[in-house]
Amino acid sequence: STNWSVAGRHSQITSALARLQWYATNASHYFLTNSILPRHFTIRNVILRTNSDRQTAAIVTVSDSCARGLRQDLSGPALARALETAGFQPIVRIIVSDDRSAIEDALRRAAASADLVITTGGTGIAPRDVTPEATRAVCDRLLDGVPQLMRAAGLRETPLAALSRALCGTLGVSVILNVPGSPVGAVTSLEAALPVLPHAIDLLHGLTEHVPSHPLPPVKSASGKKATSSPKKVAAKSAAARPSSKAKPSRPPNGKVERP
């Protein structure tokens, strides 16, 4: 029989909290594949957000060879490290083959548990590259400007970035972002999109203030240096550059000032 005394309820609550804390600490370390995670199961069933200030992220690696165990996934861990550095909390990594239906299913299940879903791989023009098609099929709306940022950053590294068909869109209150399959290309594209992603997620959750609740990563200038000029400094420089309305009377060559 259930013990409904105060001590009994306290013991049950303490035990439940301990189990939930264990899940929150250990579940993010599990390596989940498309075959392991049941269709009716969502990550929210086991993972609690231990820090509400950190937005969560899921990484979906799209690769036939990685799904078969023939090649090690290098892009997934690289993206996880970059997300951690940017302040996101990676909660799950999923590997699927280059199959459109499998990718769509993984995207829907990942978006049910994470604020940001990043796919790596399958963004080119090879016959098996179908990640953009799967992303377009599941998204409610597309964010066309974000892929433009990524391609512009990629073109500074290689002209082959022009062949990328990566997309970015929304599914419910989550953002889905496609990045290339190579570790370097994946991180470069992610870093190009990071300045706008936290605010996009805030907007999807109804936080429509002009100032994002999550601090944006610093934007690098064309020279690669972080922009440090604040609005106050810019205004001060502009004021200093303007000529003063109280100009001193001009002094003639003989050194005497002529007054009217």
C-alpha positions, -999 to 999 in steps of 0.1 A, spaced: 0 0 0 11 35 -7 24 55 23 7 89 22 23 102 53 45 133 51 76 112 55 65 88 29 58 114 3 91 131 11 109 98 5 91 92 -28 98 127 -40 135 124 -31 138 90 -49 121 104 -80 143 134 -81 174 112 -77 163 91 -107 156 122 -128 189 137 -119 206 105 -130 188 106 -163 197 143 -168 233 136 -162 238 104 -181 212 103 -209 231 129 -230 261 106 -232 241 78 -248 248 73 -285 214 68 -301 209 56 -337 179 55 -359 173 18 -351 176 22 -313 151 50 -308 115 37 -311 91 58 -332 68 65 -303 96 75 -280 109 111 -276 140 123 -259 118 144 -235 108 112 -218 142 108 -202 161 142 -204 153 171 -182 168 205 -188 191 211 -159 198 247 -170 169 265 -185 192 293 -197 210 269 -221 193 261 -254 195 225 -264 207 210 -296 205 176 -314 230 165 -341 219 142 -369 247 127 -390 236 116 -424 259 90 -439 255 56 -454 290 45 -443 287 58 -408 253 42 -404 268 9 -414 297 13 -391 323 14 -419 335 49 -411 338 69 -379 316 99 -375 340 129 -371 316 158 -379 291 150 -351 317 153 -323 332 184 -339 298 201 -340 291 191 -304 323 208 -293 314 239 -312 279 240 -298 292 236 -262 316 265 -268 287 287 -281 266 280 -250 243 253 -264 236 220 -246 240 190 -270 215 164 -257 216 137 -284 235 125 -315 218 104 -341 232 86 -372 210 78 -402 217 66 -437 212 87 -468 175 77 -470 150 105 -472 123 88 -451 148 79 -424 161 115 -424 126 130 -421 118 106 -392 150 116 -374 144 153 -379 108 151 -365 120 131 -334 150 153 -328 129 185 -331 105 171 -304 133 173 -279 158 200 -290 156 237 -297 182 233 -325 186 203 -349 217 202 -370 222 178 -398 256 171 -412 261 154 -446 240 150 -477 239 186 -488 257 183 -521 245 171 -556 255 134 -555 226 110 -562 223 100 -525 224 136 -512 188 141 -501 191 159 -468 178 192 -482 147 174 -497 140 158 -463 145 191 -445 121 209 -469 95 182 -464 93 185 -426 98 223 -421 70 247 -416 89 276 -429 123 282 -445 149 308 -434 166 316 -467 190 341 -453 208 316 -430 222 294 -458 234 326 -476 255 333 -445 269 298 -445 277 298 -482 294 332 -480 316 319 -451 323 287 -470 334 305 -502 362 321 -482 375 286 -476 368 269 -509 349 276 -542 332 242 -538 309 258 -512 288 272 -541 276 236 -547 260 234 -512 222 230 -512 219 234 -474 187 247 -460 175 262 -427 140 261 -415 116 258 -386 96 229 -373 73 238 -345 95 257 -320 127 242 -332 152 254 -359 166 228 -383 200 236 -399 218 217 -427 257 218 -427 282 199 -449 295 165 -440 332 174 -436 342 184 -401 358 217 -412 329 226 -435 304 217 -408 320 239 -381 325 268 -405 289 268 -416 277 265 -380 299 294 -368 285 315 -397 249 308 -386 254 311 -348 250 349 -345 213 345 -355 203 311 -342 196 319 -305 174 348 -314 155 327 -339 148 301 -313 137 328 -289 112 341 -315 98 307 -320 91 304 -283 73 337 -283 101 359 -269 97 387 -294 118 414 -276 143 432 -298 170 423 -274 176 385 -274 174 368 -240 204 347 -250 237 366 -257 247 365 -293 282 353 -303 305 381 -313 305 388 -351 339 388 -367 348 415 -392 362 408 -427 397 408 -412 388 381 -388 389 404 -357 360 407 -333 340 440 -336 345 459 -304 332 494 -312 301 500 -291 273 524 -302 285 550 -277 321 549 -290 308 552 -326 287 582 -316 317 598 -299 339 594 -329 312 609 -352 308 639 -328 345 644 -328 347 643 -366 320 670 -370 333 706 -371 323 727 -341 297 755 -346 317 777 -322 348 781 -344 375 805 -331 380 836 -352 407 833 -378 440 849 -371 456 869 -399 493 866 -408 502 897 -387 489 879 -356 462 904 -348 426 894 -346 402 917 -365 368 920 -348 338 936 -363 
